[in-house]
Amino acid sequence: MPVSKSIQEWLAEGEQLYSATLAEYHDLESQIAELEEKLALKHSEVNKLAVIIGKPAVEGRKILTAQIVGTSPGEPGAAPMQNATIARALSGRGLGR
């Protein structure tokens, strides 16, 4: 007859999975930071060469960010989700009127 795991064993296994996943997350963050640094250097190098030989400059990478705003009518900071509000958010303009 198989012996089932105790709650403590389940929690310990969850902690191990969390620690391993968190370490992998931090490793990926480091790799991204290194690649972003290399990309910035290469961007500069390409644009210096472009100036010398009369080619157009390369645009920098655009990084998109998002902000979650309250969606419940009574929630602080909630913005009514109307087409104009969505258009302002997508264009990068503020939600304030």
N, CA, C and O atoms as a GROMACS GRO file, in nm:
protein
  388
    1MET      N    1   0.085  -0.117   0.000
    1MET     CA    2   0.000   0.000   0.000
    1MET      C    3   0.090   0.124   0.000
    1MET      O    4   0.178   0.136   0.085
    2PRO      N    5   0.068   0.219  -0.098
    2PRO     CA    6   0.153   0.339  -0.104
    2PRO      C    7   0.126   0.432   0.013
    2PRO      O    8   0.014   0.448   0.060
    3VAL      N    9   0.234   0.494   0.059
    3VAL     CA   10   0.224   0.589   0.170
    3VAL      C   11   0.208   0.729   0.110
    3VAL      O   12   0.287   0.770   0.025
    4SER      N   13   0.105   0.801   0.153
    4SER     CA   14   0.083   0.936   0.101
    4SER      C   15   0.176   1.035   0.171
    4SER      O   16   0.222   1.013   0.283
    5LYS      N   17   0.202   1.145   0.101
    5LYS     CA   18   0.289   1.248   0.156
    5LYS      C   19   0.217   1.326   0.265
    5LYS      O   20   0.096   1.345   0.261
    6SER      N   21   0.296   1.369   0.361
    6SER     CA   22   0.240   1.454   0.465
    6SER      C   23   0.234   1.598   0.414
    6SER      O   24   0.295   1.631   0.312
    7ILE      N   25   0.163   1.680   0.484
    7ILE     CA   26   0.154   1.823   0.447
    7ILE      C   27   0.292   1.886   0.447
    7ILE      O   28   0.325   1.966   0.359
    8GLN      N   29   0.373   1.851   0.546
    8GLN     CA   30   0.507   1.906   0.555
    8GLN      C   31   0.590   1.867   0.432
    8GLN      O   32   0.668   1.948   0.381
    9GLU      N   33   0.575   1.744   0.385
    9GLU     CA   34   0.649   1.700   0.267
    9GLU      C   35   0.602   1.777   0.142
    9GLU      O   36   0.683   1.815   0.058
   10TRP      N   37   0.471   1.799   0.131
   10TRP     CA   38   0.418   1.876   0.018
   10TRP      C   39   0.472   2.019   0.022
   10TRP      O   40   0.512   2.074  -0.081
   11LEU      N   41   0.472   2.078   0.140
   11LEU     CA   42   0.523   2.215   0.154
   11LEU      C   43   0.672   2.222   0.124
   11LEU      O   44   0.718   2.316   0.059
   12ALA      N   45   0.748   2.124   0.171
   12ALA     CA   46   0.892   2.121   0.144
   12ALA      C   47   0.917   2.107  -0.005
   12ALA      O   48   1.006   2.173  -0.060
   13GLU      N   49   0.840   2.022  -0.071
   13GLU     CA   50   0.855   2.006  -0.216
   13GLU      C   51   0.819   2.135  -0.289
   13GLU      O   52   0.886   2.173  -0.386
   14GLY      N   53   0.714   2.203  -0.242
   14GLY     CA   54   0.675   2.332  -0.301
   14GLY      C   55   0.785   2.436  -0.283
   14GLY      O   56   0.812   2.513  -0.375
   15GLU      N   57   0.846   2.439  -0.167
   15GLU     CA   58   0.956   2.532  -0.141
   15GLU      C   59   1.074   2.505  -0.233
   15GLU      O   60   1.136   2.598  -0.285
   16GLN      N   61   1.106   2.377  -0.255
   16GLN     CA   62   1.216   2.342  -0.345
   16GLN      C   63   1.186   2.385  -0.488
   16GLN      O   64   1.272   2.440  -0.557
   17LEU      N   65   1.062   2.360  -0.532
   17LEU     CA   66   1.023   2.401  -0.667
   17LEU      C   67   1.029   2.553  -0.681
   17LEU      O   68   1.076   2.606  -0.782
   18TYR      N   69   0.981   2.623  -0.579
   18TYR     CA   70   0.984   2.769  -0.581
   18TYR      C   71   1.127   2.822  -0.588
   18TYR      O   72   1.157   2.910  -0.668
   19SER      N   73   1.215   2.766  -0.505
   19SER     CA   74   1.355   2.811  -0.503
   19SER      C   75   1.423   2.787  -0.637
   19SER      O   76   1.496   2.873  -0.687
   20ALA      N   77   1.400   2.671  -0.696
   20ALA     CA   78   1.462   2.639  -0.824
   20ALA      C   79   1.407   2.731  -0.934
   20ALA      O   80   1.482   2.780  -1.018
   21THR      N   81   1.277   2.753  -0.933
   21THR     CA   82   1.216   2.840  -1.034
   21THR      C   83   1.260   2.984  -1.016
   21THR      O   84   1.284   3.053  -1.115
   22LEU      N   85   1.271   3.030  -0.894
   22LEU     CA   86   1.317   3.166  -0.867
   22LEU      C   87   1.462   3.185  -0.912
   22LEU      O   88   1.496   3.288  -0.969
   23ALA      N   89   1.545   3.085  -0.888
   23ALA     CA   90   1.685   3.093  -0.932
   23ALA      C   91   1.691   3.100  -1.085
   23ALA      O   92   1.770   3.176  -1.140
   24GLU      N   93   1.609   3.022  -1.152
   24GLU     CA   94   1.604   3.024  -1.298
   24GLU      C   95   1.556   3.160  -1.348
   24GLU      O   96   1.608   3.213  -1.447
   25TYR      N   97   1.457   3.218  -1.280
   25TYR     CA   98   1.405   3.351  -1.315
   25TYR      C   99   1.516   3.456  -1.305
   25TYR      O  100   1.532   3.538  -1.395
   26HIS      N  101   1.591   3.453  -1.196
   26HIS     CA  102   1.700   3.550  -1.177
   26HIS      C  103   1.810   3.530  -1.281
   26HIS      O  104   1.870   3.626  -1.329
   27ASP      N  105   1.836   3.405  -1.316
   27ASP     CA  106   1.935   3.376  -1.420
   27ASP      C  107   1.890   3.435  -1.554
   27ASP      O  108   1.971   3.495  -1.626
   28LEU      N  109   1.765   3.419  -1.587
   28LEU     CA  110   1.712   3.475  -1.712
   28LEU      C  111   1.717   3.627  -1.710
   28LEU      O  112   1.748   3.690  -1.812
   29GLU      N  113   1.686   3.687  -1.596
   29GLU     CA  114   1.696   3.833  -1.583
   29GLU      C  115   1.839   3.880  -1.612
   29GLU      O  116   1.859   3.980  -1.681
   30SER      N  117   1.936   3.809  -1.558
   30SER     CA  118   2.077   3.845  -1.582
   30SER      C  119   2.112   3.833  -1.729
   30SER      O  120   2.180   3.920  -1.784
   31GLN      N  121   2.067   3.726  -1.792
   31GLN     CA  122   2.094   3.708  -1.934
   31GLN      C  123   2.032   3.820  -2.016
   31GLN      O  124   2.095   3.871  -2.110
   32ILE      N  125   1.911   3.859  -1.982
   32ILE     CA  126   1.843   3.969  -2.054
   32ILE      C  127   1.922   4.098  -2.037
   32ILE      O  128   1.942   4.172  -2.134
   33ALA      N  129   1.966   4.127  -1.915
   33ALA     CA  130   2.043   4.249  -1.889
   33ALA      C  131   2.171   4.250  -1.972
   33ALA      O  132   2.208   4.353  -2.029
   34GLU      N  133   2.239   4.137  -1.979
   34GLU     CA  134   2.362   4.127  -2.058
   34GLU      C  135   2.333   4.149  -2.206
   34GLU      O  136   2.406   4.220  -2.275
   35LEU      N  137   2.226   4.088  -2.255
   35LEU     CA  138   2.190   4.103  -2.396
   35LEU      C  139   2.149   4.247  -2.428
   35LEU      O  140   2.181   4.298  -2.536
   36GLU      N  141   2.078   4.312  -2.336
   36GLU     CA  142   2.039   4.451  -2.359
   36GLU      C  143   2.162   4.541  -2.366
   36GLU      O  144   2.165   4.635  -2.446
   37GLU      N  145   2.262   4.513  -2.284
   37GLU     CA  146   2.385   4.591  -2.287
   37GLU      C  147   2.458   4.570  -2.420
   37GLU      O  148   2.505   4.666  -2.482
   38LYS      N  149   2.468   4.444  -2.464
   38LYS     CA  150   2.531   4.414  -2.593
   38LYS      C  151   2.454   4.480  -2.707
   38LYS      O  152   2.515   4.533  -2.801
   39LEU      N  153   2.323   4.477  -2.700
   39LEU     CA  154   2.240   4.538  -2.804
   39LEU      C  155   2.262   4.689  -2.811
   39LEU      O  156   2.270   4.746  -2.920
   40ALA      N  157   2.271   4.753  -2.696
   40ALA     CA  158   2.295   4.898  -2.693
   40ALA      C  159   2.431   4.932  -2.756
   40ALA      O  160   2.442   5.028  -2.831
   41LEU      N  161   2.533   4.853  -2.725
   41LEU     CA  162   2.665   4.876  -2.783
   41LEU      C  163   2.662   4.856  -2.935
   41LEU      O  164   2.721   4.934  -3.009
   42LYS      N  165   2.594   4.751  -2.980
   42LYS     CA  166   2.586   4.723  -3.123
   42LYS      C  167   2.506   4.832  -3.194
   42LYS      O  168   2.538   4.868  -3.307
   43HIS      N  169   2.402   4.882  -3.129
   43HIS     CA  170   2.321   4.991  -3.184
   43HIS      C  171   2.408   5.114  -3.209
   43HIS      O  172   2.402   5.176  -3.315
   44SER      N  173   2.489   5.147  -3.111
   44SER     CA  174   2.580   5.261  -3.123
   44SER      C  175   2.680   5.238  -3.236
   44SER      O  176   2.706   5.329  -3.315
   45GLU      N  177   2.735   5.119  -3.243
   45GLU     CA  178   2.833   5.087  -3.346
   45GLU      C  179   2.771   5.097  -3.486
   45GLU      O  180   2.831   5.156  -3.576
   46VAL      N  181   2.653   5.042  -3.503
   46VAL     CA  182   2.584   5.047  -3.633
   46VAL      C  183   2.559   5.192  -3.673
   46VAL      O  184   2.581   5.229  -3.789
   47ASN      N  185   2.512   5.274  -3.580
   47ASN     CA  186   2.481   5.414  -3.612
   47ASN      C  187   2.606   5.496  -3.643
   47ASN      O  188   2.601   5.586  -3.726
   48LYS      N  189   2.717   5.466  -3.578
   48LYS     CA  190   2.842   5.535  -3.611
   48LYS      C  191   2.885   5.501  -3.753
   48LYS      O  192   2.927   5.588  -3.829
   49LEU      N  193   2.874   5.375  -3.789
   49LEU     CA  194   2.908   5.333  -3.925
   49LEU      C  195   2.811   5.393  -4.026
   49LEU      O  196   2.851   5.432  -4.136
   50ALA      N  197   2.684   5.401  -3.990
   50ALA     CA  198   2.584   5.457  -4.080
   50ALA      C  199   2.616   5.602  -4.113
   50ALA      O  200   2.602   5.645  -4.228
   51VAL      N  201   2.660   5.678  -4.014
   51VAL     CA  202   2.697   5.818  -4.036
   51VAL      C  203   2.816   5.827  -4.132
   51VAL      O  204   2.818   5.911  -4.221
   52ILE      N  205   2.913   5.741  -4.112
   52ILE     CA  206   3.035   5.745  -4.193
   52ILE      C  207   3.005   5.713  -4.340
   52ILE      O  208   3.060   5.777  -4.430
   53ILE      N  209   2.920   5.615  -4.364
   53ILE     CA  210   2.897   5.574  -4.502
   53ILE      C  211   2.766   5.628  -4.561
   53ILE      O  212   2.727   5.590  -4.672
   54GLY      N  213   2.699   5.717  -4.488
   54GLY     CA  214   2.579   5.781  -4.540
   54GLY      C  215   2.454   5.694  -4.542
   54GLY      O  216   2.367   5.713  -4.627
   55LYS      N  217   2.445   5.603  -4.452
   55LYS     CA  218   2.326   5.518  -4.442
   55LYS      C  219   2.236   5.572  -4.331
   55LYS      O  220   2.282   5.644  -4.243
   56PRO      N  221   2.106   5.538  -4.335
   56PRO     CA  222   2.018   5.585  -4.228
   56PRO      C  223   2.050   5.517  -4.095
   56PRO      O  224   2.092   5.401  -4.090
   57ALA      N  225   2.030   5.592  -3.990
   57ALA     CA  226   2.054   5.538  -3.855
   57ALA      C  227   1.947   5.434  -3.822
   57ALA      O  228   1.835   5.439  -3.873
   58VAL      N  229   1.984   5.341  -3.738
   58VAL     CA  230   1.892   5.238  -3.691
   58VAL      C  231   1.820   5.293  -3.568
   58VAL      O  232   1.884   5.347  -3.478
   59GLU      N  233   1.689   5.278  -3.565
   59GLU     CA  234   1.614   5.323  -3.448
   59GLU      C  235   1.637   5.228  -3.332
   59GLU      O  236   1.659   5.108  -3.350
   60GLY      N  237   1.632   5.285  -3.215
   60GLY     CA  238   1.646   5.203  -3.095
   60GLY      C  239   1.523   5.117  -3.075
   60GLY      O  240   1.416   5.146  -3.129
   61ARG      N  241   1.539   5.015  -2.998
   61ARG     CA  242   1.429   4.925  -2.966
   61ARG      C  243   1.330   4.995  -2.875
   61ARG      O  244   1.369   5.058  -2.776
   62LYS      N  245   1.205   4.984  -2.908
   62LYS     CA  246   1.102   5.044  -2.824
   62LYS      C  247   1.054   4.941  -2.723
   62LYS      O  248   1.018   4.829  -2.758
   63ILE      N  249   1.056   4.982  -2.598
   63ILE     CA  250   1.012   4.892  -2.492
   63ILE      C  251   0.874   4.936  -2.449
   63ILE      O  252   0.853   5.051  -2.409
   64LEU      N  253   0.780   4.844  -2.457
   64LEU     CA  254   0.643   4.874  -2.418
   64LEU      C  255   0.622   4.836  -2.273
   64LEU      O  256   0.670   4.733  -2.226
   65THR      N  257   0.551   4.922  -2.205
   65THR     CA  258   0.514   4.890  -2.067
   65THR      C  259   0.364   4.908  -2.053
   65THR      O  260   0.301   4.977  -2.133
   66ALA      N  261   0.310   4.845  -1.955
   66ALA     CA  262   0.166   4.855  -1.932
   66ALA      C  263   0.141   4.883  -1.786
   66ALA      O  264   0.218   4.844  -1.698
   67GLN      N  265   0.033   4.951  -1.761
   67GLN     CA  266  -0.007   4.978  -1.625
   67GLN      C  267  -0.150   4.930  -1.610
   67GLN      O  268  -0.237   4.966  -1.690
   68ILE      N  269  -0.174   4.850  -1.510
   68ILE     CA  270  -0.308   4.802  -1.486
   68ILE      C  271  -0.379   4.906  -1.400
   68ILE      O  272  -0.331   4.944  -1.293
   69VAL      N  273  -0.492   4.951  -1.448
   69VAL     CA  274  -0.570   5.049  -1.373
   69VAL      C  275  -0.693   4.979  -1.319
   69VAL      O  276  -0.734   4.874  -1.368
   70GLY      N  277  -0.752   5.038  -1.216
   70GLY     CA  278  -0.871   4.980  -1.156
   70GLY      C  279  -0.981   4.960  -1.259
   70GLY      O  280  -1.003   5.046  -1.344
   71THR      N  281  -1.049   4.847  -1.249
   71THR     CA  282  -1.154   4.819  -1.345
   71THR      C  283  -1.291   4.820  -1.280
   71THR      O  284  -1.393   4.823  -1.350
   72SER      N  285  -1.296   4.819  -1.148
   72SER     CA  286  -1.424   4.826  -1.081
   72SER      C  287  -1.462   4.972  -1.064
   72SER      O  288  -1.377   5.053  -1.028
   73PRO      N  289  -1.589   5.007  -1.088
   73PRO     CA  290  -1.628   5.148  -1.082
   73PRO      C  291  -1.590   5.219  -0.952
   73PRO      O  292  -1.552   5.336  -0.957
   74GLY      N  293  -1.599   5.153  -0.839
   74GLY     CA  294  -1.570   5.218  -0.712
   74GLY      C  295  -1.424   5.210  -0.670
   74GLY      O  296  -1.386   5.268  -0.568
   75GLU      N  297  -1.344   5.142  -0.745
   75GLU     CA  298  -1.204   5.119  -0.710
   75GLU      C  299  -1.123   5.247  -0.727
   75GLU      O  300  -1.140   5.318  -0.827
   76PRO      N  301  -1.034   5.279  -0.631
   76PRO     CA  302  -0.953   5.400  -0.645
   76PRO      C  303  -0.868   5.394  -0.773
   76PRO      O  304  -0.809   5.292  -0.805
   77GLY      N  305  -0.865   5.504  -0.843
   77GLY     CA  306  -0.787   5.512  -0.965
   77GLY      C  307  -0.854   5.448  -1.085
   77GLY      O  308  -0.794   5.438  -1.192
   78ALA      N  309  -0.978   5.405  -1.068
   78ALA     CA  310  -1.048   5.341  -1.179
   78ALA      C  311  -1.075   5.442  -1.290
   78ALA      O  312  -1.116   5.555  -1.264
   79ALA      N  313  -1.053   5.399  -1.411
   79ALA     CA  314  -1.081   5.484  -1.527
   79ALA      C  315  -1.188   5.415  -1.609
   79ALA      O  316  -1.181   5.294  -1.632
   80PRO      N  317  -1.286   5.490  -1.653
   80PRO     CA  318  -1.390   5.425  -1.734
   80PRO      C  319  -1.329   5.375  -1.864
   80PRO      O  320  -1.256   5.448  -1.932
   81MET      N  321  -1.358   5.252  -1.899
   81MET     CA  322  -1.301   5.191  -2.019
   81MET      C  323  -1.388   5.224  -2.140
   81MET      O  324  -1.468   5.143  -2.185
   82GLN      N  325  -1.369   5.344  -2.190
   82GLN     CA  326  -1.438   5.386  -2.311
   82GLN      C  327  -1.337   5.384  -2.424
   82GLN      O  328  -1.216   5.375  -2.400
   83ASN      N  329  -1.385   5.393  -2.547
   83ASN     CA  330  -1.294   5.389  -2.661
   83ASN      C  331  -1.188   5.497  -2.652
   83ASN      O  332  -1.071   5.472  -2.683
   84ALA      N  333  -1.226   5.618  -2.610
   84ALA     CA  334  -1.128   5.727  -2.600
   84ALA      C  335  -1.022   5.696  -2.495
   84ALA      O  336  -0.904   5.726  -2.515
   85THR      N  337  -1.063   5.637  -2.383
   85THR     CA  338  -0.969   5.602  -2.276
   85THR      C  339  -0.871   5.496  -2.326
   85THR      O  340  -0.751   5.506  -2.301
   86ILE      N  341  -0.922   5.397  -2.395
   86ILE     CA  342  -0.838   5.290  -2.448
   86ILE      C  343  -0.741   5.348  -2.551
   86ILE      O  344  -0.623   5.311  -2.552
   87ALA      N  345  -0.790   5.436  -2.637
   87ALA     CA  346  -0.703   5.497  -2.738
   87ALA      C  347  -0.592   5.578  -2.674
   87ALA      O  348  -0.478   5.573  -2.720
   88ARG      N  349  -0.623   5.655  -2.568
   88ARG     CA  350  -0.519   5.733  -2.499
   88ARG      C  351  -0.415   5.640  -2.437
   88ARG      O  352  -0.296   5.668  -2.444
   89ALA      N  353  -0.460   5.530  -2.377
   89ALA     CA  354  -0.368   5.437  -2.315
   89ALA      C  355  -0.277   5.372  -2.419
   89ALA      O  356  -0.157   5.359  -2.397
   90LEU      N  357  -0.333   5.333  -2.532
   90LEU     CA  358  -0.254   5.269  -2.637
   90LEU      C  359  -0.156   5.364  -2.702
   90LEU      O  360  -0.050   5.323  -2.749
   91SER      N  361  -0.190   5.492  -2.706
   91SER     CA  362  -0.100   5.590  -2.768
   91SER      C  363   0.008   5.639  -2.673
   91SER      O  364   0.099   5.712  -2.713
   92GLY      N  365  -0.003   5.597  -2.545
   92GLY     CA  366   0.099   5.637  -2.449
   92GLY      C  367   0.066   5.765  -2.376
   92GLY      O  368   0.145   5.812  -2.294
   93ARG      N  369  -0.050   5.823  -2.406
   93ARG     CA  370  -0.089   5.945  -2.335
   93ARG      C  371  -0.152   5.905  -2.202
   93ARG      O  372  -0.199   5.793  -2.185
   94GLY      N  373  -0.153   5.997  -2.111
   94GLY     CA  374  -0.208   5.969  -1.980
   94GLY      C  375  -0.358   5.947  -1.983
   94GLY      O  376  -0.426   5.985  -2.078
   95LEU      N  377  -0.408   5.884  -1.877
   95LEU     CA  378  -0.551   5.858  -1.868
   95LEU      C  379  -0.626   5.975  -1.805
   95LEU      O  380  -0.748   5.982  -1.813
   96GLY      N  381  -0.552   6.067  -1.743
   96GLY     CA  382  -0.617   6.183  -1.681
   96GLY      C  383  -0.679   6.273  -1.786
   96GLY      O  384  -0.636   6.276  -1.901
   97ARG      N  385  -0.779   6.344  -1.746
   97ARG     CA  386  -0.849   6.431  -1.841
   97ARG      C  387  -0.800   6.571  -1.833
   97ARG      O  388  -0.847   6.658  -1.906
   0.00000   0.00000   0.00000
